[in-house]
Structures are given as structure tokens and as C-alpha cells.
Amino acid sequence: MSEMIREQLSNAADAAKSQARTTYDKQKGRALSEIGTLASALRRAEDNLDRSSIAGGVIDRAAGTLENLSRGLDGKDLDTLVRDVESFGRSNPAVFLGVAAAIGFAAARFVKSSGRAVAYQPGVAEGGAYEQRTP
């Protein structure tokens, strides 16, 4: 009985990995295009700034980082990317945790902002209606 459960779990894990690889392959091109577009937009913005200013330096570094990211992701499959992330996490645990937390906060904010807006109704609290007392 337990052998059958292990086999089913293994099959489910293999199917999930296959789906993740397929999704990654489909979305990688789109992500690389978006990263390239953002880097180009930053380069255009940089052209309007004094290169010796702080803002110009920050934008230059951000655009360079995005361009490096795009080049780094271009030829990688999902397994290689996962190994690279694991390696980075082991060699830079504090940075990895900070980036993971930032991504988590950004994802939570995105999910929260993409939900339905709830109309404000005066006199109604989360637990139900309540009476408003007039002085």
C-alpha cells in the first residue's frame, strides 16, 4: 500500500516538474523581452540626466543589472536556473533572504491590489452592522 502511495506521489511530482518546465519555457521569452524593454527605457531616461549625478548613476547601474540578468537568463533552462539560485542562496544567505522577503512583500501587495474593491459602507463593521450612537 505504501509503495503505491510513493509511486503516485512520485508521478505527481514528475508531472508538476514537467508543467513547471513547460511554463518556464513559455514565459522565459516574454520575461526576457520585458526585462530588455525596461532596460532600454532606463537607458533612455539616463540620456536625459547628468551622468555624474546620483540619479544618473543609479539608473545606469539598474539598467546594467537588468541587461546582465537578461544575458544570464537567455540560455538557461529551469534546472540550471534553480541550481544557480540555490548556489547563490548558499553563498549569500543574508542577501538571498532579503531578496526573498522583498519578492514576498511585492507578491502580497500585488495579490492584495488585484482583488475586488470593497465599497465602504458607513455604519457597517467587519463583524456585521453596529449602531452609531448620536451624542
C-alpha positions as CSV (number, residue, x, y, z in Angstrom):
1,M,0.0,0.0,0.0
2,S,2.7,2.5,0.9
3,E,4.7,1.6,-2.2
4,M,1.6,2.5,-4.3
5,I,1.3,5.9,-2.5
6,R,5.0,6.6,-3.0
7,E,4.6,5.8,-6.7
8,Q,1.6,8.1,-7.0
9,L,3.5,10.9,-5.2
10,S,6.5,10.4,-7.5
11,N,4.2,10.6,-10.6
12,A,2.5,13.7,-9.3
13,A,5.9,15.3,-8.6
14,D,7.2,14.4,-12.1
15,A,4.0,15.9,-13.6
16,A,4.4,19.1,-11.6
17,K,8.1,19.4,-12.7
18,S,7.1,18.9,-16.3
19,Q,4.4,21.5,-16.0
20,A,6.9,24.0,-14.4
21,R,9.4,23.4,-17.2
22,T,6.8,24.0,-19.9
23,T,5.5,27.1,-18.2
24,Y,9.1,28.4,-17.7
25,D,9.9,27.8,-21.3
26,K,6.8,29.7,-22.5
27,Q,7.2,32.6,-20.1
28,K,11.0,33.0,-20.4
29,G,10.9,34.7,-23.8
30,R,8.2,37.1,-22.5
31,A,10.2,37.9,-19.4
32,L,13.4,38.5,-21.3
33,S,11.5,40.8,-23.7
34,E,10.1,42.8,-20.7
35,I,13.5,43.0,-19.0
36,G,15.0,44.3,-22.2
37,T,12.2,46.8,-22.7
38,L,12.7,48.1,-19.1
39,A,16.5,48.3,-19.5
40,S,16.0,50.3,-22.7
41,A,13.6,52.6,-21.0
42,L,16.1,53.2,-18.2
43,R,18.8,53.9,-20.8
44,R,16.5,56.5,-22.5
45,A,15.8,58.1,-19.1
46,E,19.5,58.1,-18.4
47,D,20.1,60.1,-21.6
48,N,18.1,63.0,-20.1
49,L,20.1,63.1,-16.9
50,D,23.5,64.3,-16.0
51,R,25.6,61.1,-15.9
52,S,27.6,62.4,-13.0
53,S,24.5,62.9,-10.9
54,I,23.4,60.3,-8.3
55,A,20.2,59.6,-10.2
56,G,22.2,59.0,-13.4
57,G,24.5,56.6,-11.6
58,V,21.6,54.7,-10.0
59,I,19.8,54.4,-13.3
60,D,22.9,53.3,-15.1
61,R,23.6,50.6,-12.6
62,A,19.9,49.4,-12.7
63,A,19.9,49.3,-16.5
64,G,23.2,47.4,-16.5
65,T,21.9,44.9,-13.9
66,L,18.8,44.3,-16.0
67,E,20.9,43.8,-19.1
68,N,23.2,41.3,-17.3
69,L,20.2,39.5,-15.9
70,S,18.7,39.2,-19.4
71,R,22.0,37.8,-20.8
72,G,22.3,35.4,-17.9
73,L,18.8,34.0,-18.2
74,D,18.8,33.8,-22.0
75,G,20.4,30.3,-22.4
76,K,19.3,28.7,-19.2
77,D,16.8,26.0,-18.7
78,L,14.7,25.8,-15.4
79,D,17.0,23.2,-13.8
80,T,20.1,25.3,-14.4
81,L,18.3,28.4,-13.0
82,V,17.2,26.5,-9.9
83,R,20.8,25.3,-9.3
84,D,22.1,28.9,-9.7
85,V,19.6,30.2,-7.2
86,E,20.4,27.5,-4.7
87,S,24.2,28.2,-5.1
88,F,23.6,32.0,-4.7
89,G,21.5,31.3,-1.6
90,R,24.2,29.2,0.0
91,S,27.0,31.7,-0.7
92,N,25.0,34.8,0.2
93,P,22.3,33.8,2.7
94,A,21.6,37.2,4.0
95,V,21.1,38.8,0.6
96,F,19.1,35.8,-0.6
97,L,16.7,36.1,2.4
98,G,16.4,39.8,1.9
99,V,15.6,39.4,-1.8
100,A,13.1,36.5,-1.0
101,A,11.4,38.7,1.6
102,A,11.2,41.6,-0.9
103,I,9.7,39.4,-3.5
104,G,7.2,38.0,-1.0
105,F,6.1,41.5,0.0
106,A,5.8,42.6,-3.6
107,A,3.8,39.5,-4.4
108,A,1.5,40.0,-1.4
109,R,1.0,43.6,-2.4
110,F,0.2,42.6,-6.0
111,V,-2.3,40.0,-4.9
112,K,-3.9,42.4,-2.4
113,S,-4.2,45.2,-5.0
114,S,-5.6,42.9,-7.7
115,G,-8.5,41.8,-5.5
116,R,-12.0,43.2,-5.8
117,A,-12.5,46.6,-4.3
118,V,-14.9,46.6,-1.3
119,A,-17.2,49.5,-1.2
120,Y,-17.1,51.5,2.1
121,Q,-20.4,51.4,3.9
122,P,-20.7,53.7,6.9
123,G,-22.1,52.1,10.0
124,V,-21.1,48.5,9.0
125,A,-18.0,47.0,10.6
126,E,-16.3,43.8,9.6
127,G,-18.2,41.7,12.0
128,G,-21.5,42.9,10.9
129,A,-23.7,46.0,11.4
130,Y,-23.3,48.1,14.5
131,E,-25.3,51.0,15.8
132,Q,-24.0,54.5,15.6
133,R,-24.8,56.4,18.8
134,T,-25.5,60.1,18.5
135,P,-24.4,62.2,21.4
